Amino acid sequence: MGSVGGTQLFTLASGKLIYNISGSEFFLGLVAAVFGLGTIVINFLGGVIADRLEKKILLIITSFCSSLILIILAMVDNLNLETVSIVIILSTILGLISGFDWPVRSSIFTQFLDNKEQIVSAVSLNAILWQGVRIIAPGIGGFIIAYYGTQSIFYMSAVGFFIMGIIMIRITPNKSFDKVEKKNSIKKSIFQETLEGIKYIYENKIFRIIILATYLTSFFGVSYLQLLPSFADSYKLSSRGDVSAQVLGILLSSAGIGAVFGTTITSNLKNRINIGKLAFSTNVISVIFLLLFGISNFFINENNIYSNPWISYNLLLSLLFTFLTSTFSSIFMVCSMSILQLNVPDKLRGRVMGIHTITFSLMSVGALILGLLAEFFGSSIAVMSSSSLLIIINLYIFISKKEIRNI
């Protein structure tokens, strides 16, 4: 929970800081993109290392390294030395560290299970934890930024990763799991092992389609979260003063509440609808609500915001659509990850799930494209364009790929 909170707080504060410095949607997208690109560059190597070495030790190292970088960023911010270049450099380093961290994190939890029947529940529980912190951290963080500045959030984020490192030192995963994997594996080069994971996904049609769908959804859809500071910026000149930081925190919390709700109801829904049909139908629905979010902000009534921001129809609609977008998106992510975890061979788990975790990095990389569009046409147009494209793609996959719907 500490590292999850740390990640959420970093996302909140880095976006707010870079937008305060530059006032540019492009740089807002760029700082998110360099974090994602750094993760992608290392991700394949991180997946191989996750299969080769003890995952617990790797998580301890990455947690403490992330904490150190965040402390440096907090001190730079605290001393008013922050520049766009410095924030981008430190975000890139954090992305590189995450490239090792995420494949390990996504594959280690199976070592705490007794059998594969527990995987879907474990994935849901992990998602609830992640999304639950998404409710608490941004909501509190927005108000902390308003009163104590972004540097305080970076310090809190560093503490979160430090706590994660301490916890990993104290807990003991199922050692027999690692022994079986290592005993049955033949020593190959890192390049060969990476290709083995890629080849498995390429030759397995279900894995290929699911991972492609999560990539596209993250790149064109979920990346809108990185642009929320620009939407919240409309609330800087309200009658209640600058409440943009508070609004940003509330918007992110609304998305978090929706994600928790979606994750919670997934178990009941999958008992009534087959998991493949559930995954891809909810993926389509989530993007429809994202399009409505963009439309509602395009027709913003600034006088309404300035007179009373907390009851403006724009804020209420934004909260509703971020909630519904995250609800259905969360169902898709839990179902798709469950399908992968249930079917991936144990010896390839780190590599395959490492490739899948690129999904979360593409959210940041997609923000660069959205930020560039927003720079010229506005954030609402950018979100409307990307969501419209994604609706077409997701509908095509849902309608044409019968083997996925029948899983």
For each residue, the residues with C-beta under 8 A, 3 or more apart:
1: 4 5 129 133
2: 5 6 159 160 161 162 163 164 167
3: 6 7 63 66 160 161 163 164
4: 1 7 8 129 130 133 160
5: 1 2 8 9 133 136 137 156 157 160
6: 2 3 9 10 66 67 70 156 157 158 159 160 161 164
7: 3 4 10 11 157 160
8: 4 5 11 12 133 134 137 138 141 252
9: 5 6 12 13 137 138 141 153 154 156 157 160
10: 6 7 13 14 70 94 153 154 157
11: 7 8 14 15 32 225 226
12: 8 9 15 16 137 138 141 142 145 153 248 249 252
13: 9 10 16 17 141 145 150 153 154 157
14: 10 11 17 18 31 32 35 87 91 150
15: 11 12 18 19 28 31 32 226 228 229 248
16: 12 13 19 20 145 150 229 245 248
17: 13 14 20 21 77 82 87 150
18: 14 15 21 22 27 28 31 84 87
19: 15 16 22 23 24 27 28 229 230 233
20: 16 17 23 150
21: 17 18 27 82 83 84 87
22: 18 19 27 28 84
23: 19 20
24: 19 27 28 371 375
25: 28 29 227 230 370 371 372 374 375 379 382
26: 29 30 368 371 372 374 375
27: 18 19 21 22 24 30 31 84 371
28: 15 18 19 22 24 25 31 32 226 227 229 230 367 371
29: 25 26 32 33 226 227 367 368 369 370 371 372 374
30: 26 27 33 34 88 368 371
31: 14 15 18 27 28 34 35 84 87 88 91
32: 11 14 15 28 29 35 36 91 223 226 363 364 365 367 368 371
33: 29 30 36 37 364 365 367 368 371
34: 30 31 37 38 88 91 92 95
35: 14 31 32 38 39 91 92 94 95 98 361 364
36: 32 33 39 40 95 360 361 362 363 364 365 367
37: 33 34 40 41 92 95 361 364 365
38: 34 35 41 42 91 92 93 94 95 96 98 99
39: 35 36 42 43 95 96 98 99 102 358 360 361 364
40: 36 37 43 99 358 361 362 365
41: 37 38 95 96 99
42: 38 39 45 46 95 96 98 99 100
43: 39 40 46 47 99 102 103 354 355 357 358 361
44: 47 48 194 197 198 351 354 355
45: 42 48 49 99 100 190 194
46: 42 43 49 50 99 100 101 102 103 104 354
47: 43 44 50 51 103 194 197 350 351 352 353 354 355
48: 44 45 51 52 190 193 194 197 350 351 354
49: 45 46 52 53 58 100 103 104 350
50: 46 47 53 55 58 103 104 107 108 350 351 354
51: 47 48 107 181 185 193 347 348 349 350 351
52: 48 49 193
53: 49 50 57 58
54: 57 58 178
55: 50 58 59 104 107 108 111 173 178 350
56: 59 60 108 168 171 172 173
57: 53 54 60 61
58: 49 50 53 54 55 61 62 100 101 104
59: 55 56 62 63 101 104 105 108 164 165 168
60: 56 57 63 64 165 168 169
61: 57 58 64 65 100
62: 58 59 65 66 97 98 100 101 104
63: 3 59 60 66 67 101 161 162 164 165 168
64: 60 61 67 68 161 162 165
65: 61 62 68 69 97
66: 3 6 62 63 69 70 94 97 98 101 158 161
67: 6 63 64 70 71 158 159 161 162 165
68: 64 65 71 72 158
69: 65 66 72 73 90 93 94 97
70: 6 10 66 67 73 74 94 154 155 157 158 161
71: 67 68 74 75 154 155 158
72: 68 69 75 76 90
73: 69 70 76 77 87 90 154
74: 70 71 77 78 151 152 154 155 158
75: 71 72 78 79 151
76: 72 73 79 81 82 86 90
77: 17 73 74 80 81 82 149 150 151 154
78: 74 75 149 151
79: 75 76
80: 77
81: 76 77 86
82: 17 21 76 77 86 87
83: 21 86 87
84: 18 21 22 27 31 87 88
85: 88 89
86: 76 81 82 83 89 90
87: 14 17 18 21 31 73 82 83 84 90 91
88: 30 31 34 84 85 91 92
89: 85 86 92 93
90: 69 72 73 76 86 87 93 94
91: 14 31 32 34 35 38 87 88 94 95
92: 34 35 37 38 88 89 95 96
93: 38 69 89 90 96 97
94: 10 35 38 66 69 70 90 91 97 98
95: 34 35 36 37 38 39 41 42 91 92 98 99 361 364
96: 38 39 41 42 92 93 99 100
97: 62 65 66 69 93 94 100 101
98: 35 38 39 42 62 66 94 95 101 102 361
99: 38 39 40 41 42 43 45 46 95 96 102 103 361
100: 42 45 46 49 58 61 62 96 97 103 104
101: 46 58 59 62 63 66 97 98 104 105
102: 39 43 46 98 99 105 106 354 357 360 361
103: 43 46 47 49 50 99 100 106 107 350 351 353 354 357
104: 46 49 50 55 58 59 62 100 101 107 108 350
105: 59 101 102 108 109 357
106: 102 103 109 353 354 356 357
107: 50 51 55 103 104 110 349 350 353 354
108: 50 55 56 59 104 105 111 112 173
109: 105 106 112 113 122 126
110: 107 113 119 122 177 341 346 349
111: 55 108 173 174 177 178
112: 108 109 122 173 174
113: 109 110 116 118 119 122
114: 118
115: 118
116: 113 119 342
117:
118: 113 114 115 121 122
119: 110 113 116 122 123 338 341 342
120: 123 124 267 270 338 341 342
121: 118 124 125 267
122: 109 110 112 113 118 119 125 126
123: 119 120 126 127 334 337 338 341
124: 120 121 127 128 263 264 266 267 334 338
125: 121 122 128 129
126: 109 122 123 129 130
127: 123 124 130 131 259 263 330 333 334
128: 124 125 131 132 260 263 264
129: 1 4 125 126 132 133
130: 4 126 127 133 134 259
131: 127 128 134 135 256 259 260 262 263 326 330
132: 128 129 135 136 256 260
133: 1 4 5 8 129 130 136 137 256
134: 8 130 131 137 138 252 253 255 256 259 260
135: 131 132 138 139 253 256 257 260
136: 5 132 133 139 140 253 256
137: 5 8 9 12 133 134 140 141 256
138: 8 9 12 134 135 141 142 248 249 250 251 252 253 256
139: 135 136 142 143 249 250 252 253 256
140: 136 137 143 144 249
141: 8 9 12 13 137 138 144 145 153 156 249
142: 12 138 139 145 146 245 246 247 248 249 250 252 253
143: 139 140 146 147 245 246 249
144: 140 141 147 148 152 153 156
145: 12 13 16 141 142 148 149 150 152 153 245 249
146: 142 143 242 243 245 246
147: 143 144
148: 144 145 151 152
149: 77 78 145 152
150: 13 14 16 17 20 77 145 153 154
151: 74 75 77 78 148 154 155
152: 74 144 145 148 149 155 156
153: 9 10 12 13 141 144 145 150 156 157
154: 9 10 13 70 71 73 74 77 150 151 157 158
155: 70 71 74 151 152 158 159
156: 5 6 9 141 144 152 153 159 160
157: 5 6 7 9 10 13 70 153 154 160 161
158: 6 66 67 68 70 71 74 154 155 161 162
159: 2 6 67 155 156 162 163
160: 2 3 4 5 6 7 9 156 157 163 164
161: 2 3 6 63 64 66 67 70 157 158 164 165
162: 2 63 64 67 158 159 165 166
163: 2 3 159 160 166 167
164: 2 3 6 59 63 160 161 167 168
165: 59 60 63 64 67 161 162 168 169
166: 162 163 169 170
167: 2 163 164 170 171
168: 56 59 60 63 164 165 171
169: 60 165 166
170: 166 167
171: 56 167 168
172: 56 175
173: 55 56 108 111 112 177 178
174: 111 112 177 178
175: 172 178 179
176: 179 180
177: 110 111 173 174 180 181 346
178: 54 55 111 173 174 175 181 182
179: 175 176 182 183
180: 176 177 183 184 346
181: 51 177 178 184 185 346 347
182: 178 179 185
183: 179 180
184: 180 181 347
185: 51 181 182 347
186:
187:
188: 192 193 196
189: 192 193
190: 45 48 193 194
191: 194 195
192: 188 189 195 196
193: 48 51 52 188 189 190 196 197 351
194: 44 45 47 48 190 191 197 198 351
195: 191 192 198 199
196: 188 192 193 199 200 348 351
197: 44 47 48 193 194 200 201 348 351 352 354 355
198: 44 194 195 201 202 355
199: 195 196 202 203
200: 196 197 203 204 207 345 348 351 352
201: 197 198 204 207 208 211 352 355
202: 198 199 208
203: 199 200
204: 200 201 207 208
205: 208 209 403
206: 209 210 339 343 403 404 407
207: 200 201 204 210 211 340 343 344 352
208: 201 202 204 205 211 212
209: 205 206 212 213 397 401 404
210: 206 207 213 214 279 336 339 340 404
211: 201 207 208 214 215 340 355 356 359
212: 208 209 215 216
213: 209 210 216 217 280 283 336 394 397
214: 210 211 217 218 333 336 356 359
215: 211 212 218 219 358 359 362
216: 212 213 219 220 221 390 393 394
217: 213 214 220 221 222 283 286 287 329 332 359 390 394
218: 214 215 221 222 223 359 360 362 363 366
219: 215 216 223 362 363 365 366 369
220: 216 217 223 366 386 387 389 390 393
221: 216 217 218 224 286 287 290 329 366 386 387 390
222: 217 218 225 329 363 366
223: 32 218 219 220 226 227 362 363 364 365 366 367 369 370 386
224: 221 227 228 290 293 294 370 383 386 387
225: 11 222 228 252 255 363
226: 11 15 28 29 32 223 363 364 366 367 370 371
227: 25 28 29 223 224 230 231 367 370 371 374 379 382 383
228: 15 224 225 231 232 248 251 252
229: 15 16 19 28 232 233 244 248
230: 19 25 28 227 233 374 379
231: 227 228 234 251 297 318 379
232: 228 229 235 244 245 247 248 251
233: 19 229 230 236 244
234: 231 244 300 302 305 314
235: 232 238 242 243 244 247 305 309 315
236: 233 242 243 244
237: 242 306
238: 235 241 242 243 305 306 308 309
239: 306 307 308 309
240: 243 308 309 310
241: 238
242: 146 235 236 237 238 245
243: 146 235 236 238 240 246 247 309 310
244: 229 232 233 234 235 236 247 248
245: 16 142 143 145 146 232 242 248 249
246: 142 143 146 243 249 250
247: 142 232 235 243 244 250 251 309 315
248: 12 15 16 138 142 228 229 232 244 245 251 252
249: 12 138 139 140 141 142 143 145 245 246 252 253
250: 138 139 142 246 247 253 254 319
251: 138 228 231 232 247 248 254 255 318 319 322
252: 8 12 134 138 139 142 225 228 248 249 255 256
253: 134 135 136 138 139 142 249 250 256 257
254: 250 251 257 258 318 319 322 323 326
255: 134 225 251 252 258 259 322 323 325 326
256: 131 132 133 134 135 136 137 138 139 252 253 259 260 326
257: 135 253 254 260 261 323 326
258: 254 255 261 262 322 323 324 325 326 327 330
259: 127 130 131 134 255 256 262 263 326 327 329 330
260: 128 131 132 134 135 256 257 263 264 330
261: 257 258 264 265 323 327 330
262: 131 258 259 265 266 282 326 327 328 329 330 331 334
263: 124 127 128 131 259 260 266 330 331 334
264: 124 128 260 261 267
265: 261 262 268 269 331
266: 124 262 263 269 270 278 330 331 334 335
267: 120 121 124 264 270 271
268: 265 271 272
269: 265 266 272 273 278 331
270: 120 266 267 273 274 275 278 335
271: 267 268
272: 268 269
273: 269 270 277 278 281
274: 270 277 278 405 406 407
275: 270 278 279 335 338 339 407
276: 279 280 335 339 404 405 406 407
277: 273 274 280 281 405 406 407
278: 266 269 270 273 274 275 281 282 331 335
279: 210 275 276 282 283 331 332 335 336 339 404
280: 213 276 277 283 284 332 394 397 398 401 404 405
281: 273 277 278 284 285 398
282: 262 278 279 285 286 328 329 331 332 335
283: 213 217 279 280 286 287 328 329 332 394 398
284: 280 281 287 288 391 394 395 398
285: 281 282 288 289 328
286: 217 221 282 283 289 290 324 325 326 327 328 329 332
287: 217 221 283 284 290 291 325 387 390 391 394
288: 284 285 291 292 387 391
289: 285 286 292 293 321 324 325 328
290: 221 224 286 287 293 294 321 325 383 387 390
291: 287 288 294 295 383 384 387 388 391
292: 288 289 295 296 321
293: 224 289 290 296 297 317 318 321 322 325 383
294: 224 290 291 297 298 380 381 382 383 384 387
295: 291 292 298 299 380 384
296: 292 293 299 300 314 317 318 321
297: 231 293 294 300 314 318 379 380 383
298: 294 295 378 380 381 384
299: 295 296
300: 234 296 297 305 314 380
301: 304 305 312 313 314
302: 234 305 306
303: 306 307
304: 301 307 308 312 313 314
305: 234 235 238 300 301 302 309 312 314 315
306: 237 238 239 302 303 309
307: 239 303 304 312
308: 238 239 240 304 311 312
309: 235 238 239 240 243 247 305 306 312 315
310: 240 243 315
311: 308 315 316
312: 301 304 305 307 308 309 315 316
313: 301 304 316 317
314: 234 296 297 300 301 304 305 317 318
315: 235 247 305 309 310 311 312 318 319
316: 311 312 313 319 320
317: 293 296 313 314 320 321
318: 231 251 254 293 296 297 314 315 321 322
319: 250 251 254 315 316 322 323
320: 316 317 323 324
321: 289 290 292 293 296 317 318 324 325
322: 251 254 255 258 293 318 319 325 326
323: 254 255 257 258 261 319 320 326 327
324: 258 286 289 320 321 327 328
325: 255 258 286 287 289 290 293 321 322 328 329
326: 131 254 255 256 257 258 259 262 286 322 323 329 330
327: 258 259 261 262 286 323 324 330 331
328: 262 282 283 285 286 289 324 325 331 332
329: 217 221 222 259 262 282 283 286 325 326 332 333
330: 127 131 258 259 260 261 262 263 266 326 327 333 334
331: 262 263 265 266 269 278 279 282 327 328 334 335
332: 217 279 280 282 283 286 328 329 335 336
333: 127 214 329 330 336 337
334: 123 124 127 262 263 266 330 331 337 338
335: 266 270 275 276 278 279 282 331 332 338 339
336: 210 213 214 279 332 333 339 340
337: 123 333 334 340 341 356
338: 119 120 123 124 275 334 335 341 342
339: 206 210 275 276 279 335 336 342 343 407
340: 207 210 211 336 337 343 344 352 353 356
341: 110 119 120 123 337 338 344 349 353
342: 116 119 120 338 339
343: 206 207 339 340
344: 207 340 341 348 349 352 353
345: 200 348 349
346: 110 177 180 181 349
347: 51 181 184 185
348: 51 196 197 200 344 345 351 352
349: 51 107 110 341 344 345 346 352 353
350: 47 48 49 50 51 55 103 104 107 353 354
351: 44 47 48 50 51 103 193 194 196 197 200 348 354 355
352: 47 197 200 201 207 340 344 348 349 355 356
353: 47 103 106 107 340 341 344 349 350 356 357
354: 43 44 46 47 48 50 102 103 106 107 197 350 351 357 358
355: 43 44 47 197 198 201 211 351 352 358
356: 106 211 214 337 340 352 353 359
357: 43 102 103 105 106 353 354 360 361
358: 39 40 43 215 354 355 361 362
359: 211 214 215 217 218 356 362 363
360: 36 39 102 218 357 363 364
361: 35 36 37 39 40 43 95 98 99 102 357 358 364 365
362: 36 40 215 218 219 223 358 359 365 366
363: 32 36 218 219 222 223 225 226 359 360 366 367
364: 32 33 35 36 37 39 95 223 226 360 361 367 368
365: 32 33 36 37 40 219 223 361 362 368 369
366: 218 219 220 221 222 223 226 362 363 369 370 386
367: 28 29 32 33 36 223 226 227 363 364 370 371
368: 26 29 30 32 33 364 365 371 372
369: 29 219 223 365 366 372 373 386
370: 25 29 223 224 226 227 366 367 373 374 379 382 383 386
371: 24 25 26 27 28 29 30 32 33 226 227 367 368 374 375 382
372: 25 26 29 368 369 375 376
373: 369 370 376 377 381 382 385 386
374: 25 26 29 227 230 370 371 377 378 379 381 382
375: 24 25 26 371 372
376: 372 373
377: 373 374 381 382 385
378: 298 374 381 382
379: 25 227 230 231 297 370 374 382 383
380: 294 295 297 298 300 383 384
381: 294 298 373 374 377 378 384 385
382: 25 227 294 370 371 373 374 377 378 379 385 386
383: 224 227 290 291 293 294 297 370 379 380 386 387
384: 291 294 295 298 380 381 387 388
385: 373 377 381 382 388 389
386: 220 221 223 224 366 369 370 373 382 383 389 390
387: 220 221 224 287 288 290 291 294 383 384 390 391
388: 291 384 385 391 392
389: 220 385 386 392 393
390: 216 217 220 221 287 290 386 387 393 394
391: 284 287 288 291 387 388 394 395
392: 388 389 395 396
393: 216 220 389 390 396 397
394: 213 216 217 280 283 284 287 390 391 397 398
395: 284 391 392 398 399
396: 392 393 399 400
397: 209 213 280 393 394 400 401 404
398: 280 281 283 284 394 395 401 404 405
399: 395 396
400: 396 397
401: 209 280 397 398 404 405
402: 405 406
403: 205 206 406 407
404: 206 209 210 276 279 280 397 398 401 407
405: 274 276 277 280 398 401 402
406: 274 276 277 402 403
407: 206 274 275 276 277 339 403 404
